[in-house]
Amino acid sequence: MKIVTRGLLIGGKEVPSADNRLTVDISPWSGEVYAKIAAASPSDVTAAVDAAALAFPAWSAMRPFERRKIFLRAADLMEARIEDAIATMAGEVGGARPWAKFNVELCVEILRETAAAITQPIGQVLATDMPGVRSYAKRMPYGVIAAISPWNAPYILGIRSIAIPLAAGNTVVMKPSEDAPISCGLYLAEVLQEAGLPAGVLNVITDDLQDAAIIVSTLIADPRVRLVNFTGSTNVGRVIGMEAAKNLKPAVLELGGKNALVVLKDADIDYAVKAAIFGAYMNSGQICMSTDRVIVHRAIADRFTAAFTKTVKAIPYGDPSDPKTLVGPLVNARAAQRVSALIKDAVTKGATLLAGTGDIEGDNGTLLEPVLLCDITKEMDIFYGEIFGPATVVHVVESADAAVELANDTDYGLTGGVISENLAEALEVADRMQTGIIHVNGQGIADEPMAPFGGVKNTGYGRFGGQAGLDAFSVTRWITVQEHGHAHY
């Protein structure tokens, strides 16, 4: 495998880090070095913000049709690169083909929706009690925005972190995950540059994991950075939020999930099993929206669990480049060890393994056979802990009320699903679930670029997507115009 070497993107140019350091990007399936990546220092962060600040006046003033053309061209370019993008994601983060293909396709649609968002209304005419005055509220770009994005859905979450901020007229300094610096950052920037994005409007800073704290701290502390957006774990998000607050800057945070799929007594069992499989095991369970808990009514629990177990045991897992593979490796050995430890802890404390073993497989210690557990109690780490791996649990409850109570027994609140042929009951249950997103007769993994995306409780605050995203990445200014006469002072 040819090893790629990539620099930082600052001011429209690929440059080495200030001290010429490199870090390695490891393929989780092969265990080999996939790429050598520039490892930024704090001075590189400052240079990137310099470039973004310099580019802001012209970008924010660019006519909307010109900006729109860039995003439409980028969508076409990304669509034309679909096979190359899939291969890049498989090599860099171990994404199985179905998941990688979905990532590219949704990335394309986010770019197109971003193009449409550019010409959305940018303000309102307000009522006023001042004689001869017209009063307006107008959305304005913040300026330079920091975007910190994760590895698990690199094309989706990478483009989401930058597209709407750019559409709103901001410039961006992006720091992609150390586990996906290419697919989550440099690859997307390359496509946008080819589409005509001006130099300095998007800058990409890659780093070594050991330097992440100082890189992020330097970025957030720079007074020219006016807003921070972060997608990732709740633990890291809490630190990001505190850093932003310390510097009196707003933040948009999309963090962890402990998502529940509620299967009520009137559910179509075959359909519910398919939904649970998709929700729990897509991308090896490494999605913030993954189904960590399947809560099923006692009346159908035996039939559902038997069918669910049989299907989990048949899931093809292994090499992400094999088109038949549905569950590939975890992103690195640390992640596999953490998930395995959750499973082993549960079994030691009395949980029953219905499928899988929790044992780590593969030459590089990154593969787990899909796991299904039942008999879960609160003493087990997996009860409250986010799994973020190819495992889920089944809880059996006696009523819809008990299902709601259990679904809400978490510090997280991102997404969830309710399945039942009794639509009235399903809607009533959904209304009581404490999540930012809920899908009736669907599972938790769903994303559309025009929809407001985000959670409640420890899943964070702010929204990506649609009008809510435009509002999050712009600041509202009140403007008055004395059209007739003079004000009396």
Buried (B, 14 or more C-beta within 10 A) or exposed (E): EEEBEBBBBBBBEBBBBBEEBBBBBBBBBBBEEBBBBBBBBBEBBBBBBBBBBBBBEEBBEBEBEEBBBBBBBBBBBBBEBBEEBBBBBBBBBBBBBBBBBBBBBBBBBBBBBBBBBBEEEBBEEEEEEEEEBBBBEBBBBBBBBBBBBBBBBBBBBBBBBBBBBBBBBBBBBBBBBBBBBBBBBBBBBBBBBEBEBBBBBBBBBBBBEEBBEBBBBBBBBBEBBBBBBBBBBBEBBBBBBEBBEEBEBBBBBBBBBBBBBBBBBBBBBEEBBBBBBBBBBBBBBBBBBBBBBBBBBEBBBEEBBEBBBEBBEEBBBBBBBBEEBBBBBBBBBEBBEBBBBBBBBBBEBEBEBBBBBBEBBBEBBBBBBBBBBBBBEEEBBBBEBBBBBBBBBBBBBEEBEBBBEBBBBBEBBBBBBBBBEBEEBBBBBBEBBBBBBBBBBBBBBBBEBBBBBBBBBBBBBBBBBBBBBBBBBBBEEEEEEEEEEEEEE
